[in-house]
Amino acid sequence: MLQGVCDDWANRKPDLEPALLFNRRLWTIFATSVTRPENPLPNQVKQNIANISLFIFNQTVQIQTDPQPEKVPTLISINREIAAGLREAT
């Protein structure tokens, strides 16, 4: 969703808020599940994911308060890198 908005900013800018909301929900689920005490991941991995989540949340607020197309690729890149890492882990 974020990539689609970024690719056609002039026409899809109204889709930015729903795309950011969807992304924030995904990261909330991800952050909540990875930081649970029963999660078997090493503490360093849990902490890294928690830190990335906080960055995502802060970046999302910045984009919402001052929407600029050059700010969105950061979120897209992080999402892709995490997804690629998860695919390799399976």
VOGU-3710 file (C-alpha; in Angstrom, 3 decimals, decimal comma):
1> mlqgvcddwa> 0,000/0,000/0,000  2,762/2,421/0,910  4,636/1,659/-2,303  1,521/2,367/-4,373  1,079/5,750/-2,718  4,745/6,564/-3,145  4,754/5,530/-6,812  1,830/7,808/-7,706  1,924/10,501/-5,030  -0,014/13,082/-7,040
11> nrkpdlepal> -3,025/10,795/-7,487  -2,766/8,491/-4,480  -1,867/10,890/-1,676  -5,385/10,459/-0,192  -4,500/6,774/0,289  -1,539/7,666/2,498  -3,407/7,749/5,802  -5,041/4,298/5,359  -1,689/2,868/4,229  0,070/4,300/7,288
21> lfnrrlwtif> -2,676/3,002/9,567  -2,383/-0,486/8,083  1,399/-0,427/8,436  1,171/0,792/12,031  -1,271/-1,999/12,877  1,070/-4,610/11,418  4,003/-3,236/13,374  1,937/-3,080/16,554  1,113/-6,768/16,200  4,711/-7,571/15,350
31> atsvtrpenp> 6,147/-5,562/18,256  3,652/-6,936/20,740  4,238/-10,555/19,792  8,022/-10,346/19,614  8,388/-8,639/22,987  6,214/-11,033/24,970  8,165/-12,819/27,687  7,237/-16,226/26,282  8,662/-15,376/22,865  11,676/-17,671/22,367
41> lpnqvkqnia> 13,768/-15,173/20,394  17,012/-13,995/21,981  16,657/-10,816/24,030  18,892/-8,864/21,628  16,603/-9,704/18,697  13,558/-8,736/20,747  15,186/-5,438/21,664  16,149/-4,726/18,042  12,605/-5,353/16,846  11,228/-3,162/19,641
51> nislfifnqt> 13,617/-0,371/18,634  12,703/-0,679/14,965  9,029/-0,603/15,944  9,516/2,623/17,866  11,296/4,111/14,873  8,409/3,038/12,612  5,855/4,601/14,955  7,811/7,856/15,200  8,397/8,002/11,459  4,685/7,384/10,867
61> vqiqtdpqpe> 3,751/10,343/13,063  6,256/12,536/11,239  4,785/11,562/7,883  1,260/12,156/9,133  2,109/15,625/10,417  4,115/16,614/7,342  3,332/14,303/4,408  6,225/14,265/1,957  6,815/11,566/-0,667  10,519/11,346/0,162
71> kvptlisinr> 9,737/10,218/3,736  7,750/7,109/2,784  10,552/4,990/1,222  12,193/4,587/4,623  9,164/2,676/5,903  8,949/0,668/2,698  12,615/-0,291/2,889  12,389/-1,426/6,510  9,284/-3,476/5,757  10,997/-5,160/2,817
81> eiaaglreat> 14,176/-5,910/4,761  12,243/-7,442/7,656  10,079/-9,468/5,254  13,168/-10,740/3,428  14,762/-11,745/6,721  11,637/-13,576/7,792  11,468/-15,425/4,471  15,086/-16,561/4,886  14,399/-17,740/8,439  11,658/-20,145/7,370
//
